[in-house]
Amino acid sequence: MAPRHKKLILVIGFLPFLLLYTGLILWIWDKIPDQWLLQFIFFFAAGTLWAFPMKPLMAWANRPSEQG
């Protein structure tokens, strides 16, 4: 598959995931107590954890083409 097509699939997969993830984070945020340390830990984790489910898709999109 052409790298261009892989990038398109990555974007099409990433945008809905990001919207759902953001909605989930905001929903959880409403339930977090108003303590600065707890909020800091939550946002640090939320800002980092989004990458792990997307890692396989990003690796696939950046892999060289098998065409030869």
CHARMM-style PDB file with segment names, atoms N, HN, CA, C and O in Angstrom:
ATOM      1  N   MET     1       0.857  -1.176   0.000  1.00  0.00      PROA
ATOM      2  CA  MET     1       0.000   0.000   0.000  1.00  0.00      PROA
ATOM      3  C   MET     1       0.901   1.235   0.000  1.00  0.00      PROA
ATOM      4  O   MET     1       1.940   1.262   0.659  1.00  0.00      PROA
ATOM      5  N   ALA     2       0.497   2.222  -0.727  1.00  0.00      PROA
ATOM      6  HN  ALA     2      -0.347   2.200  -1.262  1.00  0.00      PROA
ATOM      7  CA  ALA     2       1.277   3.451  -0.833  1.00  0.00      PROA
ATOM      8  C   ALA     2       1.298   4.187   0.510  1.00  0.00      PROA
ATOM      9  O   ALA     2       0.301   4.207   1.232  1.00  0.00      PROA
ATOM     10  N   PRO     3       2.442   4.789   0.833  1.00  0.00      PROA
ATOM     11  CA  PRO     3       2.521   5.540   2.104  1.00  0.00      PROA
ATOM     12  C   PRO     3       1.449   6.615   2.212  1.00  0.00      PROA
ATOM     13  O   PRO     3       0.957   6.901   3.303  1.00  0.00      PROA
ATOM     14  N   ARG     4       1.097   7.196   1.104  1.00  0.00      PROA
ATOM     15  HN  ARG     4       1.497   6.964   0.217  1.00  0.00      PROA
ATOM     16  CA  ARG     4       0.057   8.234   1.090  1.00  0.00      PROA
ATOM     17  C   ARG     4      -1.289   7.685   1.564  1.00  0.00      PROA
ATOM     18  O   ARG     4      -2.007   8.345   2.315  1.00  0.00      PROA
ATOM     19  N   HSD     5      -1.623   6.474   1.120  1.00  0.00      PROA
ATOM     20  HN  HSD     5      -1.040   5.937   0.510  1.00  0.00      PROA
ATOM     21  CA  HSD     5      -2.883   5.845   1.528  1.00  0.00      PROA
ATOM     22  C   HSD     5      -2.842   5.447   3.007  1.00  0.00      PROA
ATOM     23  O   HSD     5      -3.843   5.539   3.717  1.00  0.00      PROA
ATOM     24  N   LYS     6      -1.674   5.007   3.449  1.00  0.00      PROA
ATOM     25  HN  LYS     6      -0.861   4.932   2.872  1.00  0.00      PROA
ATOM     26  CA  LYS     6      -1.531   4.648   4.863  1.00  0.00      PROA
ATOM     27  C   LYS     6      -1.757   5.865   5.761  1.00  0.00      PROA
ATOM     28  O   LYS     6      -2.408   5.768   6.802  1.00  0.00      PROA
ATOM     29  N   LYS     7      -1.218   7.001   5.350  1.00  0.00      PROA
ATOM     30  HN  LYS     7      -0.690   7.080   4.505  1.00  0.00      PROA
ATOM     31  CA  LYS     7      -1.395   8.222   6.154  1.00  0.00      PROA
ATOM     32  C   LYS     7      -2.867   8.635   6.190  1.00  0.00      PROA
ATOM     33  O   LYS     7      -3.354   9.102   7.219  1.00  0.00      PROA
ATOM     34  N   LEU     8      -3.566   8.466   5.086  1.00  0.00      PROA
ATOM     35  HN  LEU     8      -3.170   8.086   4.249  1.00  0.00      PROA
ATOM     36  CA  LEU     8      -4.990   8.795   5.046  1.00  0.00      PROA
ATOM     37  C   LEU     8      -5.774   7.899   6.005  1.00  0.00      PROA
ATOM     38  O   LEU     8      -6.641   8.376   6.737  1.00  0.00      PROA
ATOM     39  N   ILE     9      -5.470   6.608   5.998  1.00  0.00      PROA
ATOM     40  HN  ILE     9      -4.766   6.221   5.402  1.00  0.00      PROA
ATOM     41  CA  ILE     9      -6.131   5.678   6.914  1.00  0.00      PROA
ATOM     42  C   ILE     9      -5.808   6.042   8.359  1.00  0.00      PROA
ATOM     43  O   ILE     9      -6.675   5.954   9.229  1.00  0.00      PROA
ATOM     44  N   LEU    10      -4.569   6.448   8.620  1.00  0.00      PROA
ATOM     45  HN  LEU    10      -3.865   6.519   7.914  1.00  0.00      PROA
ATOM     46  CA  LEU    10      -4.178   6.873   9.963  1.00  0.00      PROA
ATOM     47  C   LEU    10      -5.012   8.056  10.426  1.00  0.00      PROA
ATOM     48  O   LEU    10      -5.500   8.066  11.556  1.00  0.00      PROA
ATOM     49  N   VAL    11      -5.177   9.043   9.571  1.00  0.00      PROA
ATOM     50  HN  VAL    11      -4.780   9.034   8.653  1.00  0.00      PROA
ATOM     51  CA  VAL    11      -5.970  10.228   9.934  1.00  0.00      PROA
ATOM     52  C   VAL    11      -7.427   9.856  10.154  1.00  0.00      PROA
ATOM     53  O   VAL    11      -8.053  10.317  11.108  1.00  0.00      PROA
ATOM     54  N   ILE    12      -7.967   9.023   9.273  1.00  0.00      PROA
ATOM     55  HN  ILE    12      -7.458   8.648   8.498  1.00  0.00      PROA
ATOM     56  CA  ILE    12      -9.368   8.611   9.402  1.00  0.00      PROA
ATOM     57  C   ILE    12      -9.585   7.818  10.691  1.00  0.00      PROA
ATOM     58  O   ILE    12     -10.657   7.906  11.289  1.00  0.00      PROA
ATOM     59  N   GLY    13      -8.598   7.052  11.125  1.00  0.00      PROA
ATOM     60  HN  GLY    13      -7.727   6.980  10.638  1.00  0.00      PROA
ATOM     61  CA  GLY    13      -8.714   6.309  12.378  1.00  0.00      PROA
ATOM     62  C   GLY    13      -8.438   7.159  13.600  1.00  0.00      PROA
ATOM     63  O   GLY    13      -9.024   6.942  14.661  1.00  0.00      PROA
ATOM     64  N   PHE    14      -7.540   8.133  13.453  1.00  0.00      PROA
ATOM     65  HN  PHE    14      -7.064   8.309  12.592  1.00  0.00      PROA
ATOM     66  CA  PHE    14      -7.107   8.927  14.592  1.00  0.00      PROA
ATOM     67  C   PHE    14      -8.155   9.943  15.028  1.00  0.00      PROA
ATOM     68  O   PHE    14      -8.372  10.115  16.227  1.00  0.00      PROA
ATOM     69  N   LEU    15      -8.797  10.607  14.107  1.00  0.00      PROA
ATOM     70  HN  LEU    15      -8.620  10.468  13.133  1.00  0.00      PROA
ATOM     71  CA  LEU    15      -9.747  11.663  14.469  1.00  0.00      PROA
ATOM     72  C   LEU    15     -10.931  11.159  15.292  1.00  0.00      PROA
ATOM     73  O   LEU    15     -11.237  11.752  16.327  1.00  0.00      PROA
ATOM     74  N   PRO    16     -11.608  10.090  14.874  1.00  0.00      PROA
ATOM     75  CA  PRO    16     -12.703   9.593  15.740  1.00  0.00      PROA
ATOM     76  C   PRO    16     -12.202   9.112  17.102  1.00  0.00      PROA
ATOM     77  O   PRO    16     -12.859   9.325  18.121  1.00  0.00      PROA
ATOM     78  N   PHE    17     -11.034   8.462  17.114  1.00  0.00      PROA
ATOM     79  HN  PHE    17     -10.501   8.289  16.287  1.00  0.00      PROA
ATOM     80  CA  PHE    17     -10.472   8.020  18.390  1.00  0.00      PROA
ATOM     81  C   PHE    17     -10.208   9.215  19.297  1.00  0.00      PROA
ATOM     82  O   PHE    17     -10.526   9.176  20.485  1.00  0.00      PROA
ATOM     83  N   LEU    18      -9.634  10.264  18.748  1.00  0.00      PROA
ATOM     84  HN  LEU    18      -9.375  10.296  17.783  1.00  0.00      PROA
ATOM     85  CA  LEU    18      -9.310  11.439  19.552  1.00  0.00      PROA
ATOM     86  C   LEU    18     -10.571  12.109  20.104  1.00  0.00      PROA
ATOM     87  O   LEU    18     -10.577  12.563  21.248  1.00  0.00      PROA
ATOM     88  N   LEU    19     -11.622  12.173  19.313  1.00  0.00      PROA
ATOM     89  HN  LEU    19     -11.617  11.804  18.384  1.00  0.00      PROA
ATOM     90  CA  LEU    19     -12.886  12.742  19.788  1.00  0.00      PROA
ATOM     91  C   LEU    19     -13.481  11.912  20.921  1.00  0.00      PROA
ATOM     92  O   LEU    19     -13.936  12.461  21.924  1.00  0.00      PROA
ATOM     93  N   LEU    20     -13.479  10.590  20.761  1.00  0.00      PROA
ATOM     94  HN  LEU    20     -13.109  10.143  19.946  1.00  0.00      PROA
ATOM     95  CA  LEU    20     -14.007   9.716  21.807  1.00  0.00      PROA
ATOM     96  C   LEU    20     -13.150   9.785  23.069  1.00  0.00      PROA
ATOM     97  O   LEU    20     -13.676   9.819  24.182  1.00  0.00      PROA
ATOM     98  N   TYR    21     -11.845   9.806  22.895  1.00  0.00      PROA
ATOM     99  HN  TYR    21     -11.418   9.778  21.991  1.00  0.00      PROA
ATOM    100  CA  TYR    21     -10.939   9.873  24.037  1.00  0.00      PROA
ATOM    101  C   TYR    21     -11.121  11.190  24.788  1.00  0.00      PROA
ATOM    102  O   TYR    21     -11.155  11.209  26.018  1.00  0.00      PROA
ATOM    103  N   THR    22     -11.236  12.277  24.052  1.00  0.00      PROA
ATOM    104  HN  THR    22     -11.209  12.262  23.053  1.00  0.00      PROA
ATOM    105  CA  THR    22     -11.441  13.581  24.681  1.00  0.00      PROA
ATOM    106  C   THR    22     -12.752  13.611  25.453  1.00  0.00      PROA
ATOM    107  O   THR    22     -12.803  14.127  26.569  1.00  0.00      PROA
ATOM    108  N   GLY    23     -13.805  13.064  24.871  1.00  0.00      PROA
ATOM    109  HN  GLY    23     -13.764  12.645  23.964  1.00  0.00      PROA
ATOM    110  CA  GLY    23     -15.088  12.994  25.566  1.00  0.00      PROA
ATOM    111  C   GLY    23     -14.999  12.175  26.842  1.00  0.00      PROA
ATOM    112  O   GLY    23     -15.563  12.550  27.870  1.00  0.00      PROA
ATOM    113  N   LEU    24     -14.290  11.055  26.773  1.00  0.00      PROA
ATOM    114  HN  LEU    24     -13.832  10.750  25.938  1.00  0.00      PROA
ATOM    115  CA  LEU    24     -14.112  10.215  27.960  1.00  0.00      PROA
ATOM    116  C   LEU    24     -13.326  10.953  29.038  1.00  0.00      PROA
ATOM    117  O   LEU    24     -13.684  10.898  30.214  1.00  0.00      PROA
ATOM    118  N   ILE    25     -12.268  11.636  28.646  1.00  0.00      PROA
ATOM    119  HN  ILE    25     -11.977  11.680  27.690  1.00  0.00      PROA
ATOM    120  CA  ILE    25     -11.451  12.385  29.606  1.00  0.00      PROA
ATOM    121  C   ILE    25     -12.284  13.488  30.269  1.00  0.00      PROA
ATOM    122  O   ILE    25     -12.202  13.682  31.482  1.00  0.00      PROA
ATOM    123  N   LEU    26     -13.071  14.199  29.492  1.00  0.00      PROA
ATOM    124  HN  LEU    26     -13.138  14.042  28.506  1.00  0.00      PROA
ATOM    125  CA  LEU    26     -13.908  15.258  30.067  1.00  0.00      PROA
ATOM    126  C   LEU    26     -14.975  14.696  30.994  1.00  0.00      PROA
ATOM    127  O   LEU    26     -15.304  15.308  32.010  1.00  0.00      PROA
ATOM    128  N   TRP    27     -15.513  13.540  30.650  1.00  0.00      PROA
ATOM    129  HN  TRP    27     -15.246  13.043  29.824  1.00  0.00      PROA
ATOM    130  CA  TRP    27     -16.520  12.899  31.502  1.00  0.00      PROA
ATOM    131  C   TRP    27     -15.892  12.486  32.845  1.00  0.00      PROA
ATOM    132  O   TRP    27     -16.486  12.679  33.905  1.00  0.00      PROA
ATOM    133  N   ILE    28     -14.678  11.915  32.775  1.00  0.00      PROA
ATOM    134  HN  ILE    28     -14.196  11.759  31.914  1.00  0.00      PROA
ATOM    135  CA  ILE    28     -13.982  11.527  34.007  1.00  0.00      PROA
ATOM    136  C   ILE    28     -13.582  12.770  34.804  1.00  0.00      PROA
ATOM    137  O   ILE    28     -13.633  12.765  36.034  1.00  0.00      PROA
ATOM    138  N   TRP    29     -13.185  13.832  34.102  1.00  0.00      PROA
ATOM    139  HN  TRP    29     -13.144  13.836  33.103  1.00  0.00      PROA
ATOM    140  CA  TRP    29     -12.756  15.075  34.748  1.00  0.00      PROA
ATOM    141  C   TRP    29     -13.836  15.622  35.684  1.00  0.00      PROA
ATOM    142  O   TRP    29     -13.524  16.154  36.750  1.00  0.00      PROA
ATOM    143  N   ASP    30     -15.087  15.494  35.293  1.00  0.00      PROA
ATOM    144  HN  ASP    30     -15.341  15.062  34.427  1.00  0.00      PROA
ATOM    145  CA  ASP    30     -16.186  15.980  36.126  1.00  0.00      PROA
ATOM    146  C   ASP    30     -16.267  15.253  37.469  1.00  0.00      PROA
ATOM    147  O   ASP    30     -16.837  15.777  38.426  1.00  0.00      PROA
ATOM    148  N   LYS    31     -15.705  14.062  37.540  1.00  0.00      PROA
ATOM    149  HN  LYS    31     -15.242  13.636  36.762  1.00  0.00      PROA
ATOM    150  CA  LYS    31     -15.775  13.262  38.751  1.00  0.00      PROA
ATOM    151  C   LYS    31     -14.517  13.367  39.623  1.00  0.00      PROA
ATOM    152  O   LYS    31     -14.468  12.795  40.712  1.00  0.00      PROA
ATOM    153  N   ILE    32     -13.511  14.090  39.151  1.00  0.00      PROA
ATOM    154  HN  ILE    32     -13.551  14.555  38.266  1.00  0.00      PROA
ATOM    155  CA  ILE    32     -12.257  14.252  39.897  1.00  0.00      PROA
ATOM    156  C   ILE    32     -12.463  15.325  40.973  1.00  0.00      PROA
ATOM    157  O   ILE    32     -12.972  16.406  40.676  1.00  0.00      PROA
ATOM    158  N   PRO    33     -12.074  15.039  42.211  1.00  0.00      PROA
ATOM    159  CA  PRO    33     -12.191  16.061  43.264  1.00  0.00      PROA
ATOM    160  C   PRO    33     -11.309  17.280  42.963  1.00  0.00      PROA
ATOM    161  O   PRO    33     -10.344  17.189  42.204  1.00  0.00      PROA
ATOM    162  N   ASP    34     -11.648  18.387  43.553  1.00  0.00      PROA
ATOM    163  HN  ASP    34     -12.432  18.461  44.169  1.00  0.00      PROA
ATOM    164  CA  ASP    34     -10.950  19.645  43.308  1.00  0.00      PROA
ATOM    165  C   ASP    34      -9.689  19.725  44.173  1.00  0.00      PROA
ATOM    166  O   ASP    34      -9.605  20.530  45.101  1.00  0.00      PROA
ATOM    167  N   GLN    35      -8.718  18.879  43.849  1.00  0.00      PROA
ATOM    168  HN  GLN    35      -8.787  18.225  43.095  1.00  0.00      PROA
ATOM    169  CA  GLN    35      -7.421  18.872  44.524  1.00  0.00      PROA
ATOM    170  C   GLN    35      -6.350  18.966  43.445  1.00  0.00      PROA
ATOM    171  O   GLN    35      -6.329  18.153  42.521  1.00  0.00      PROA
ATOM    172  N   TRP    36      -5.471  19.941  43.553  1.00  0.00      PROA
ATOM    173  HN  TRP    36      -5.488  20.601  44.304  1.00  0.00      PROA
ATOM    174  CA  TRP    36      -4.541  20.235  42.464  1.00  0.00      PROA
ATOM    175  C   TRP    36      -3.623  19.066  42.137  1.00  0.00      PROA
ATOM    176  O   TRP    36      -3.326  18.841  40.964  1.00  0.00      PROA
ATOM    177  N   LEU    37      -3.166  18.321  43.126  1.00  0.00      PROA
ATOM    178  HN  LEU    37      -3.407  18.505  44.080  1.00  0.00      PROA
ATOM    179  CA  LEU    37      -2.258  17.208  42.867  1.00  0.00      PROA
ATOM    180  C   LEU    37      -2.968  16.087  42.121  1.00  0.00      PROA
ATOM    181  O   LEU    37      -2.407  15.510  41.189  1.00  0.00      PROA
ATOM    182  N   LEU    38      -4.164  15.782  42.511  1.00  0.00      PROA
ATOM    183  HN  LEU    38      -4.619  16.250  43.269  1.00  0.00      PROA
ATOM    184  CA  LEU    38      -4.951  14.756  41.836  1.00  0.00      PROA
ATOM    185  C   LEU    38      -5.262  15.179  40.405  1.00  0.00      PROA
ATOM    186  O   LEU    38      -5.206  14.355  39.492  1.00  0.00      PROA
ATOM    187  N   GLN    39      -5.587  16.445  40.199  1.00  0.00      PROA
ATOM    188  HN  GLN    39      -5.632  17.114  40.941  1.00  0.00      PROA
ATOM    189  CA  GLN    39      -5.847  16.948  38.851  1.00  0.00      PROA
ATOM    190  C   GLN    39      -4.588  16.901  37.991  1.00  0.00      PROA
ATOM    191  O   GLN    39      -4.651  16.553  36.812  1.00  0.00      PROA
ATOM    192  N   PHE    40      -3.453  17.249  38.577  1.00  0.00      PROA
ATOM    193  HN  PHE    40      -3.402  17.531  39.535  1.00  0.00      PROA
ATOM    194  CA  PHE    40      -2.194  17.197  37.843  1.00  0.00      PROA
ATOM    195  C   PHE    40      -1.884  15.780  37.391  1.00  0.00      PROA
ATOM    196  O   PHE    40      -1.537  15.556  36.231  1.00  0.00      PROA
ATOM    197  N   ILE    41      -2.009  14.826  38.298  1.00  0.00      PROA
ATOM    198  HN  ILE    41      -2.291  15.007  39.240  1.00  0.00      PROA
ATOM    199  CA  ILE    41      -1.742  13.424  37.958  1.00  0.00      PROA
ATOM    200  C   ILE    41      -2.700  12.945  36.886  1.00  0.00      PROA
ATOM    201  O   ILE    41      -2.293  12.247  35.957  1.00  0.00      PROA
ATOM    202  N   PHE    42      -3.959  13.309  37.003  1.00  0.00      PROA
ATOM    203  HN  PHE    42      -4.289  13.876  37.758  1.00  0.00      PROA
ATOM    204  CA  PHE    42      -4.949  12.901  36.017  1.00  0.00      PROA
ATOM    205  C   PHE    42      -4.609  13.441  34.632  1.00  0.00      PROA
ATOM    206  O   PHE    42      -4.616  12.688  33.659  1.00  0.00      PROA
ATOM    207  N   PHE    43      -4.314  14.728  34.532  1.00  0.00      PROA
ATOM    208  HN  PHE    43      -4.309  15.340  35.323  1.00  0.00      PROA
ATOM    209  CA  PHE    43      -4.024  15.297  33.220  1.00  0.00      PROA
ATOM    210  C   PHE    43      -2.689  14.818  32.667  1.00  0.00      PROA
ATOM    211  O   PHE    43      -2.537  14.698  31.451  1.00  0.00      PROA
ATOM    212  N   PHE    44      -1.733  14.548  33.519  1.00  0.00      PROA
ATOM    213  HN  PHE    44      -1.857  14.646  34.507  1.00  0.00      PROA
ATOM    214  CA  PHE    44      -0.477  13.976  33.053  1.00  0.00      PROA
ATOM    215  C   PHE    44      -0.724  12.595  32.451  1.00  0.00      PROA
ATOM    216  O   PHE    44      -0.226  12.285  31.369  1.00  0.00      PROA
ATOM    217  N   ALA    45      -1.486  11.778  33.150  1.00  0.00      PROA
ATOM    218  HN  ALA    45      -1.890  12.030  34.030  1.00  0.00      PROA
ATOM    219  CA  ALA    45      -1.800  10.436  32.650  1.00  0.00      PROA
ATOM    220  C   ALA    45      -2.654  10.509  31.388  1.00  0.00      PROA
ATOM    221  O   ALA    45      -2.391   9.789  30.425  1.00  0.00      PROA
ATOM    222  N   ALA    46      -3.657  11.357  31.381  1.00  0.00      PROA
ATOM    223  HN  ALA    46      -3.870  11.942  32.164  1.00  0.00      PROA
ATOM    224  CA  ALA    46      -4.537  11.466  30.215  1.00  0.00      PROA
ATOM    225  C   ALA    46      -3.782  11.974  28.995  1.00  0.00      PROA
ATOM    226  O   ALA    46      -4.059  11.550  27.873  1.00  0.00      PROA
ATOM    227  N   GLY    47      -2.844  12.866  29.203  1.00  0.00      PROA
ATOM    228  HN  GLY    47      -2.619  13.211  30.115  1.00  0.00      PROA
ATOM    229  CA  GLY    47      -2.066  13.396  28.096  1.00  0.00      PROA
ATOM    230  C   GLY    47      -1.056  12.420  27.545  1.00  0.00      PROA
ATOM    231  O   GLY    47      -0.572  12.589  26.426  1.00  0.00      PROA
ATOM    232  N   THR    48      -0.730  11.399  28.319  1.00  0.00      PROA
ATOM    233  HN  THR    48      -1.123  11.261  29.228  1.00  0.00      PROA
ATOM    234  CA  THR    48       0.247  10.402  27.894  1.00  0.00      PROA
ATOM    235  C   THR    48      -0.413   9.130  27.354  1.00  0.00      PROA
ATOM    236  O   THR    48       0.062   8.541  26.383  1.00  0.00      PROA
ATOM    237  N   LEU    49      -1.489   8.722  27.978  1.00  0.00      PROA
ATOM    238  HN  LEU    49      -1.875   9.200  28.767  1.00  0.00      PROA
ATOM    239  CA  LEU    49      -2.083   7.418  27.672  1.00  0.00      PROA
ATOM    240  C   LEU    49      -2.739   7.322  26.294  1.00  0.00      PROA
ATOM    241  O   LEU    49      -2.927   6.212  25.796  1.00  0.00      PROA
ATOM    242  N   TRP    50      -3.092   8.435  25.664  1.00  0.00      PROA
ATOM    243  HN  TRP    50      -2.939   9.337  26.069  1.00  0.00      PROA
ATOM    244  CA  TRP    50      -3.752   8.373  24.360  1.00  0.00      PROA
ATOM    245  C   TRP    50      -2.858   7.717  23.309  1.00  0.00      PROA
ATOM    246  O   TRP    50      -3.360   7.126  22.353  1.00  0.00      PROA
ATOM    247  N   ALA    51      -1.547   7.814  23.478  1.00  0.00      PROA
ATOM    248  HN  ALA    51      -1.139   8.294  24.255  1.00  0.00      PROA
ATOM    249  CA  ALA    51      -0.625   7.328  22.453  1.00  0.00      PROA
ATOM    250  C   ALA    51      -0.555   5.798  22.404  1.00  0.00      PROA
ATOM    251  O   ALA    51      -0.292   5.234  21.342  1.00  0.00      PROA
ATOM    252  N   PHE    52      -0.784   5.127  23.520  1.00  0.00      PROA
ATOM    253  HN  PHE    52      -0.998   5.586  24.383  1.00  0.00      PROA
ATOM    254  CA  PHE    52      -0.609   3.680  23.539  1.00  0.00      PROA
ATOM    255  C   PHE    52      -1.593   2.926  22.644  1.00  0.00      PROA
ATOM    256  O   PHE    52      -1.163   2.006  21.948  1.00  0.00      PROA
ATOM    257  N   PRO    53      -2.876   3.254  22.619  1.00  0.00      PROA
ATOM    258  CA  PRO    53      -3.762   2.549  21.690  1.00  0.00      PROA
ATOM    259  C   PRO    53      -3.485   2.893  20.224  1.00  0.00      PROA
ATOM    260  O   PRO    53      -3.789   2.100  19.334  1.00  0.00      PROA
ATOM    261  N   MET    54      -2.914   4.060  19.975  1.00  0.00      PROA
ATOM    262  HN  MET    54      -2.667   4.705  20.699  1.00  0.00      PROA
ATOM    263  CA  MET    54      -2.648   4.477  18.595  1.00  0.00      PROA
ATOM    264  C   MET    54      -1.295   4.005  18.083  1.00  0.00      PROA
ATOM    265  O   MET    54      -1.028   4.089  16.884  1.00  0.00      PROA
ATOM    266  N   LYS    55      -0.438   3.512  18.968  1.00  0.00      PROA
ATOM    267  HN  LYS    55      -0.655   3.444  19.942  1.00  0.00      PROA
ATOM    268  CA  LYS    55       0.914   3.123  18.571  1.00  0.00      PROA
ATOM    269  C   LYS    55       0.942   2.093  17.439  1.00  0.00      PROA
ATOM    270  O   LYS    55       1.710   2.280  16.495  1.00  0.00      PROA
ATOM    271  N   PRO    56       0.146   1.013  17.479  1.00  0.00      PROA
ATOM    272  CA  PRO    56       0.197   0.046  16.371  1.00  0.00      PROA
ATOM    273  C   PRO    56      -0.210   0.660  15.023  1.00  0.00      PROA
ATOM    274  O   PRO    56       0.390   0.347  13.995  1.00  0.00      PROA
ATOM    275  N   LEU    57      -1.219   1.522  15.025  1.00  0.00      PROA
ATOM    276  HN  LEU    57      -1.707   1.776  15.860  1.00  0.00      PROA
ATOM    277  CA  LEU    57      -1.649   2.152  13.783  1.00  0.00      PROA
ATOM    278  C   LEU    57      -0.574   3.099  13.251  1.00  0.00      PROA
ATOM    279  O   LEU    57      -0.337   3.154  12.045  1.00  0.00      PROA
ATOM    280  N   MET    58       0.073   3.839  14.140  1.00  0.00      PROA
ATOM    281  HN  MET    58      -0.120   3.795  15.120  1.00  0.00      PROA
ATOM    282  CA  MET    58       1.145   4.742  13.717  1.00  0.00      PROA
ATOM    283  C   MET    58       2.346   3.961  13.198  1.00  0.00      PROA
ATOM    284  O   MET    58       2.965   4.363  12.213  1.00  0.00      PROA
ATOM    285  N   ALA    59       2.681   2.853  13.846  1.00  0.00      PROA
ATOM    286  HN  ALA    59       2.178   2.526  14.646  1.00  0.00      PROA
ATOM    287  CA  ALA    59       3.795   2.028  13.386  1.00  0.00      PROA
ATOM    288  C   ALA    59       3.504   1.450  12.010  1.00  0.00      PROA
ATOM    289  O   ALA    59       4.384   1.423  11.150  1.00  0.00      PROA
ATOM    290  N   TRP    60       2.283   0.989  11.796  1.00  0.00      PROA
ATOM    291  HN  TRP    60       1.568   1.011  12.495  1.00  0.00      PROA
ATOM    292  CA  TRP    60       1.903   0.445  10.497  1.00  0.00      PROA
ATOM    293  C   TRP    60       1.981   1.518   9.416  1.00  0.00      PROA
ATOM    294  O   TRP    60       2.474   1.252   8.320  1.00  0.00      PROA
ATOM    295  N   ALA    61       1.504   2.718   9.707  1.00  0.00      PROA
ATOM    296  HN  ALA    61       1.103   2.933  10.597  1.00  0.00      PROA
ATOM    297  CA  ALA    61       1.492   3.780   8.713  1.00  0.00      PROA
ATOM    298  C   ALA    61       2.908   4.238   8.355  1.00  0.00      PROA
ATOM    299  O   ALA    61       3.139   4.703   7.239  1.00  0.00      PROA
ATOM    300  N   ASN    62       3.848   4.114   9.275  1.00  0.00      PROA
ATOM    301  HN  ASN    62       3.660   3.736  10.182  1.00  0.00      PROA
ATOM    302  CA  ASN    62       5.214   4.552   9.019  1.00  0.00      PROA
ATOM    303  C   ASN    62       6.126   3.445   8.522  1.00  0.00      PROA
ATOM    304  O   ASN    62       7.289   3.698   8.206  1.00  0.00      PROA
ATOM    305  N   ARG    63       5.620   2.225   8.449  1.00  0.00      PROA
ATOM    306  HN  ARG    63       4.676   2.019   8.706  1.00  0.00      PROA
ATOM    307  CA  ARG    63       6.412   1.108   7.942  1.00  0.00      PROA
ATOM    308  C   ARG    63       6.602   1.262   6.429  1.00  0.00      PROA
ATOM    309  O   ARG    63       5.680   1.682   5.729  1.00  0.00      PROA
ATOM    310  N   PRO    64       7.795   0.925   5.925  1.00  0.00      PROA
ATOM    311  CA  PRO    64       8.001   1.027   4.473  1.00  0.00      PROA
ATOM    312  C   PRO    64       7.080   0.086   3.716  1.00  0.00      PROA
ATOM    313  O   PRO    64       6.655  -0.947   4.233  1.00  0.00      PROA
ATOM    314  N   SER    65       6.787   0.459   2.506  1.00  0.00      PROA
ATOM    315  HN  SER    65       7.132   1.298   2.086  1.00  0.00      PROA
ATOM    316  CA  SER    65       5.881  -0.328   1.651  1.00  0.00      PROA
ATOM    317  C   SER    65       6.523  -1.657   1.277  1.00  0.00      PROA
ATOM    318  O   SER    65       7.739  -1.746   1.111  1.00  0.00      PROA
ATOM    319  N   GLU    66       5.689  -2.693   1.147  1.00  0.00      PROA
ATOM    320  HN  GLU    66       4.701  -2.621   1.282  1.00  0.00      PROA
ATOM    321  CA  GLU    66       6.187  -4.021   0.771  1.00  0.00      PROA
ATOM    322  C   GLU    66       6.311  -4.183  -0.730  1.00  0.00      PROA
ATOM    323  O   GLU    66       6.722  -5.245  -1.199  1.00  0.00      PROA
ATOM    324  N   GLN    67       5.973  -3.174  -1.485  1.00  0.00      PROA
ATOM    325  HN  GLN    67       5.639  -2.312  -1.104  1.00  0.00      PROA
ATOM    326  CA  GLN    67       6.046  -3.267  -2.944  1.00  0.00      PROA
ATOM    327  C   GLN    67       7.500  -3.329  -3.368  1.00  0.00      PROA
ATOM    328  O   GLN    67       8.351  -2.641  -2.805  1.00  0.00      PROA
ATOM    329  N   GLY    68       7.775  -4.141  -4.343  1.00  0.00      PROA
ATOM    330  HN  GLY    68       7.083  -4.701  -4.801  1.00  0.00      PROA
ATOM    331  CA  GLY    68       9.173  -4.239  -4.725  1.00  0.00      PROA
ATOM    332  C   GLY    68       9.295  -4.540  -6.127  1.00  0.00      PROA
ATOM    333  OT1 GLY    68      10.409  -4.662  -6.637  1.00  0.00      PROA
TER     334      GLY     68
END
